[in-house]
């Protein structure tokens, strides 16, 4: 291979790696099953929907680099029983380093994932800091439903 073609190959590889890194950094951490959940992306919209539907808000704070967030998506939020139970909440998902930064600070979120359940006025009902499996998640969700 000539030096010219070797140079072209190096440029193509570097560009490809750069694009791949940018995409992984700017793509929400969400499995296909978790993306099937009807996530809201705006806090005020979620509160309004919670008020009209008479449901609590489930606010999921994540980051794109968080391995436990991805595991939560791939296991807990992908679980059929969990997805069925989530029909009783208004799900809201925010990247705590981007569009959800101010709310993460407001609610004192310090680790990821953090799920906070809110009433329709925005008051915290329950909090799940960190990863939990489907069974533990369903138990905590039952506690939320008893409080609203």
Secondary structure as GFF3:
##gff-version 3
##sequence-region A 1 148
A	DSSP	alpha_helix	3	26	.	.	.	ID=ss1
A	DSSP	alpha_helix	32	35	.	.	.	ID=ss2
A	DSSP	alpha_helix	43	53	.	.	.	ID=ss3
A	DSSP	beta_strand	56	62	.	.	.	ID=ss4
A	DSSP	alpha_helix	67	74	.	.	.	ID=ss5
A	DSSP	alpha_helix	80	85	.	.	.	ID=ss6
A	DSSP	three_ten_helix	86	88	.	.	.	ID=ss7
A	DSSP	beta_strand	89	95	.	.	.	ID=ss8
A	DSSP	alpha_helix	101	106	.	.	.	ID=ss9
A	DSSP	beta_strand	114	118	.	.	.	ID=ss10
A	DSSP	beta_strand	124	129	.	.	.	ID=ss11
A	DSSP	alpha_helix	134	147	.	.	.	ID=ss12
###
